[in-house]
Amino acid sequence: MSGLKRRTVVIVDDHAMFRTGVRAELAHDAEVLGEAADVDEAVAAVLELRPEVVLLDVHLPGGGGVEVMRRVADRVPDTKFLALSVSDAAEDVIGTIRGGARGYVTKTITGPELVRAIDRVADGDAVFSPRLAGFVLDAFAGSLEVAPVDEDLDRLTEREREVMRLIARGYAYKEVASKLFISIKTVETHMSSVLRKLQLSSRHELTRWATDRRLL
Amino acid sequence: MKTDAFAAPARRATRSTDGRLLGGVAAGLAQHLGVDVMVVRAGFLLSSILGGLGVAVYAGLWMTLPTDARFDDSSPGLEAASRQGKRPGRPAKLEDVGLLVALAAVVLGVVVLVQILLGNWFLFWPILLGCIGLAVLWRQADEAQRERWSDTSGRIDPVRAVIGRGGVASYARLTVGVGLLLGALTLFAAQTGQAGVARDVLVAGALGVVGLALTVGPWLFRLAGDLSEERAARVRSQERADVAAHLHDSVLQTLALIQKHSENGHTVAKLARAQERDLRAWLYADTPRPETSIADALREAAAEVEDGHGVPVEVVIVGDAPSSERSRPLVLAAREAMVNAARHSGADKIDVYAEMGDALIEVFVRDRGKGFDESRIPGDRLGVRNSIIDRVQRHGGTAVIRTAHGQGTDVQLSMDTKKEDG
């Protein structure tokens, strides 16, 4: 990752061992400004250190990663949050994205992939792991043919759906672009658009989706 | 075996279930007082012979002291394993029979002693029967108490509280005990030659019982309620312990294996991956039901391939549908595609994506491996054609394989679930 500039990062996770591991992995490619082990520490660290990217554990003592974003997101508009978790539970993933995270990756992500994800989030793009893309497709499943007032937010365009499907199938951005004959920039635009819909949609199915699907 | 050094901070006298001859009172008392058990036993025996105080004290303690079975703590893992039936239970010992014999002998002795002291041959059999009856009932209560503390169903069942786990032996003991007591009463009445007195005694006894039930009943009822609550809390903590035990146990196994294979990075990664999947399933997933859900069947197939070939299989599934005759070949074909990718492609990861709508099931299996030229499939890879393409097409689906040298392989399977099977 020699061509990229080093991003400033704060690692928030309640497992010291994991923080150490991430710090070691990022050593050459990012500047780790600090670490935090719970919500209060994270809030203080983010406000003080103003990193470009916060690697945020979803399950965190004191209210979870969502609570951290709720308390500081307004005060540090230039800081982006990338959720990092072992959970993979749909409720956590969707909840964190709607809480303001620009992306969601699982902790098994490899070092270089994590660096790329940090870079992408810092640039204001969205990061979708295949699993998150699957959740998105699940959440927006069922086509709404009758156009409601805010149809923009309540469903994915055909193109966005195609992009999501390829991401879910494990294609990298570059591969998605070449497969759909569009530029990487366009892929990124679609991803950001999907992220915005995921965060802002008031779609009943989406807000209730996570719990509903467990009742099926 | 507990010793005083390991006793709980708040010391309580208990009846010993390990070193008992009769009710475990002497052994428990000896342990509590820190003296030799024979001293205590001799004390009881002496005071029994001299005026019978020993018998009364012994009986009183038997009634009031709890058995130590309820304070028997083990490690969470062992307890969990025990509750889940993974460890052998307490085997029935020959000593248990010996206890009964000892009990009978002691009762007989006491009765004979009373005979000699009172010189009243008349009361011999009633008292003998009564004593045996009581002893049997109390022993039954012991059994029931032990059962109660190991019961995890979370509610108080009055019948169960009396007879324990049920079973012929428990009912037999209860019946024998009550029968012997009633027999003693009847015999007493018959021998004194006054049937009226016997009836009066029975009626008075019944009235006494009803009176007791009325006065003590509400309190007992409340007590049962408290006990239920307490038990619910205990069941919850037991469940937590079970989960913890499962997790710790499986992690322990994996760590041991990782230490053994620490020089082999591939094996370590495979072990870690399998463990991760296991924990994830435990912590965050619903119970898998591969027989009824296509999604779970696919996940299971992926897990098998992952374990069998050591290549991570990333599964993403959108929607779900019940498993059916039509979906099964699709799952099998997908599995075959995963196996092929794991075995031949050389890729370090396989991506599986499945989307299940109302009418259409699509499964994509993809790797970034070396790919192959489909027109020149080597002989040993005829499996691709047979077990993937033909299998799906035979059942009315479509299978497309996109591949080229150095481009990886992308297998696309789809099946229309609405179409009726021909």
Interface residues (C-beta under 8 A of the other chain):
Chain A: V86 S87 D88 A89 T108 P130 R131 A133 G134 L137 D138 A141 R165 A168 R169 G170 Y171 R214 L216
Chain B: E276 R280 L283 Y284 D286 E314 V316 I317 V318 G319 D320 K349 D351 Y353 E355 G357 F364 R366
